[in-house]
């Protein structure tokens, strides 16, 4: 018996994935799928609602008071992250300074996506 090299097992179901449905795809469908993947939401800056902004503000306040390690997620022409302690919160210029070792990173309030306390 010859073994099918494209056959993969997912749970109890044998599935051939793209190989299975590739023959049913019209060129127009393939083009539309490629356009859809190119316009993926991860390439655009996510919008935070009021509740998420409030939670973000609360986490930053607690982390700044405790001077504990945080991981900040931000948007800079794509998602980014930096770990360190919050050195200062500038309300006049609306930036947060994070010190990680000898480096100091400035992040604008508008670019923040998330904060997570590490310790």
C-alpha positions in Angstrom: 0.0 0.0 0.0 1.4 3.4 -1.0 1.5 6.1 1.6 0.2 9.5 0.7 2.9 12.1 1.6 0.4 15.0 1.6 -1.9 13.3 4.1 -1.8 14.8 7.6 -3.7 13.6 10.7 -5.7 16.2 12.7 -7.5 14.4 15.5 -9.4 11.5 14.1 -9.9 13.1 10.7 -7.6 12.6 7.7 -7.2 16.0 5.9 -5.2 17.0 2.9 -5.7 20.7 3.5 -4.9 23.0 0.5 -4.3 20.0 -1.7 -7.9 18.9 -1.2 -9.5 22.2 -2.2 -6.9 23.6 -4.6 -8.6 22.0 -7.7 -11.9 23.8 -6.9 -10.4 27.3 -6.8 -11.0 29.6 -9.7 -8.3 32.1 -10.6 -10.6 34.9 -9.5 -11.0 33.3 -6.1 -7.2 32.9 -5.7 -6.7 36.5 -6.7 -9.3 37.7 -4.2 -7.8 35.5 -1.4 -4.3 37.0 -2.0 -5.8 40.5 -1.9 -7.6 39.7 1.3 -4.4 38.4 2.9 -2.4 41.5 1.8 -5.0 43.7 3.5 -4.7 41.8 6.8 -5.8 43.7 9.9 -2.4 43.1 11.5 -0.9 45.6 9.1 -3.1 48.4 10.4 -3.0 50.0 13.8 -5.7 48.5 16.1 -8.1 51.0 17.7 -8.6 50.9 21.5 -12.0 51.6 22.9 -12.7 53.7 26.1 -12.6 50.7 28.4 -9.3 49.4 27.1 -7.8 52.9 27.4 -9.0 53.1 31.0 -7.5 49.8 31.9 -4.2 50.8 30.1 -4.1 54.0 32.2 -4.7 52.1 35.4 -2.0 49.5 34.7 0.5 52.3 33.8 -0.3 54.1 37.0 0.2 51.0 39.2 3.4 50.0 37.4 4.8 53.5 37.7 4.0 53.7 41.5 5.5 50.3 42.2 8.4 50.7 39.8 8.0 47.1 38.7 9.0 45.5 35.4 6.5 45.9 32.6 6.2 44.8 29.0 4.8 47.6 26.8 3.3 46.8 23.4 3.2 49.7 21.0 2.7 50.5 17.3 5.6 51.8 15.3 4.9 51.0 11.6 4.0 47.6 13.0 3.7 45.9 16.4 6.6 46.2 18.8 7.3 45.5 22.4 9.8 46.7 25.0 10.4 45.5 28.6 11.7 47.6 31.5 10.6 50.0 34.2 8.6 53.2 33.6 11.1 56.0 34.2 8.6 58.9 33.6 5.2 59.8 32.4 5.2 63.1 30.5 1.7 64.5 30.5 2.8 67.7 28.7 4.3 65.9 25.7 2.2 62.8 26.1 5.0 60.2 26.2 6.1 57.4 28.5 9.8 56.8 29.0 10.8 53.1 29.6 14.3 52.3 30.9 15.5 48.9 29.9 19.1 48.5 31.1 21.1 51.5 29.8 18.5 52.3 27.1 15.6 54.7 27.4 12.7 54.3 25.0 10.0 57.0 24.5 6.6 55.9 23.4 3.7 58.3 22.6 0.4 57.7 24.3 -1.3 57.3 21.0 1.0 54.5 20.0 0.4 52.3 23.1 -1.4 49.0 22.6 -1.0 47.2 25.9 0.8 47.0 29.2 1.6 43.9 31.2 3.4 43.8 34.6 6.0 41.1 34.6 6.7 40.8 38.4 
